[in-house]
Amino acid sequence: MPLLVRRWAGQGRPGDAGKGDARRQWAWTRGRVVAAFAVLTAGLLAFHRAVPNAVGRLGSLLETFLPWLGVVVLVLFALALLRRSVTALVALLLPVAAWTYLFGGLLLPVAESGPHDLVVVQHNVSDENTDPAGTARALSDAEPDLIALQELVPPALPVYEKTLAADYPYHAVRGTVGLWSKYPLTDARLLDIKPRGIAEPWSRGLRTVVKTPHGDIAAYVAHLPSVRVRASGLASSWRDESAGLLGKAIAAEPLKTVILLGDLNGTVEDRGLAPLTSRMNVAERGFALSFPTAFPLARIDQVMARSTTVAHIRTLPATGSDHLPVAARIALR
């Protein structure tokens, strides 16, 4: 009998063993590798400017895809659940907080439009677009006040002019970039943003004045040089040089209100665009990933503004281009 009592005492009440196993499954001592990656991800989000750009422009490369670190956080969260690690879950609070601080505002509800708002569309139409007329109609269907286009090649330009003429009687084209407007345009001129290393003819900048009912606005349309992701890193020196020239031109602009529309071949987080983002406001709401069309990874088509606000930006349906069009609402002050 004493032996039987001791056996029952050791076993405890039925079900207690299972509860003990469940309690042991969630532990502080496991998942330390997942926790370490969570801290590293938080560090990259919070201190991405500290990543050096001297070798392979790794800083710019990271900043191009910075929002996608949110996917890394989700993967780490799944691993933390799989490992039943309290340590990892607590550590994940750091990258969640950092990502929310950087990008959470873009997900907030859009404010109602005001009576002085301006709707603009930005689109790299592609020099290989086989349906320029359809592209023009698709952009016009969004009913913007301004339409900025890049990669306007000579065979397609007359098609855009004819298709947009009824709704956009004013337009200016310089080189391969152009602006169509419902309001009169004046003082249109070529903007020299050509990097020194490009020898062939290259005209990708336009500056004009839009005479809106709410006052004159300086409108800049630009197409910065392309970047390439290589084994050695990000090749963006021409893009960065061109952004610097464009930033100097905007800094010297005498009109107070400025709108920049263009394929800038960079995201607003990319430090290569700092000559622009340091002087201008970027979109307050919306991600609007615009490139490539098949699986958009980044928004390299930008709408920025000075002395006014880019209240919201969104993508439009695909056209015959490898970029998605973006539409933005400018809240004029």
PEURVEN-V240933 format. One line per field, one symbol per residue. ss: DSSP state (@ for helix, = for strand, . for the rest). phi: phi as a letter, one per 40 degrees, with the letter a starting at -180 (. if undefined). burial: b if it has 9 or more other C-alpha atoms within 8 Angstrom, else e. Layout:
ss->???
phi->???
burial->???
This chain:
ss->.@@@@@@@@@@....@@@@@@@@@@.=....@@@@@@@@@@@@@@@.@@@.......@@@@@@@.@@@@@@@@@@@@@@@@@@.=@@@@@@@@@@@@@@@@@@@@@@.........========.......@@@@@@@@@@....=====...@@@@@@@@@@@.....=====..=====...======..............========..=========....===..===.@@@@@@@@@@@@@@@......======.......@@@@@@@...=.........=......=..======..=======.......=..======..
phi->.dcccccccccgcdgcccccccccccbccbgcccccccccccccccbcccccbcbgfcccccccbdcccccccccccccccccfbcdcccccccccccccccbcccccdccccbcbcbbbbbaccgcbccbcccccccccccfccbbbbbgccdccddccccccdccbcbabbbgbbabbacbdbbfcacbcbcccccccdabbbababccccbhcbcbbbabcdcbbcbcchbcbccdccccccccccccccccccbbbbiccfacccccccddcccbbcbccbhcfcbacdcacbacbcbbbabgabccabacbdcbcbcbccbbbbcccc
burial->eeeeeeeeeeeeeeeeeeeeeeeeebbeebbbebbbbbbebbbbbeebeebbbeebbbbbbbbbbbeebbebbeebbebbbeebbbbbbebbebbbebbbeebbbbbeeeeeeeeebbbbbbbbbbeebeebbebbbbbbeeebbbbbbbbbeeebbebbeebbbeebbbbbbbbbbbbbbbbbbeebebbebbeeeeeeeebbbbbbbbbbeeebbbbbbbbbbebeeeeebbbbebbbbbbbbbbbeeeeeeeebbbbbbbbbbbeebbbbebbbebbbbbbbbbbbbbbbeebbbbbbbbbbbbbbbbbbbbeebbbbbbbbbbbbbbbe
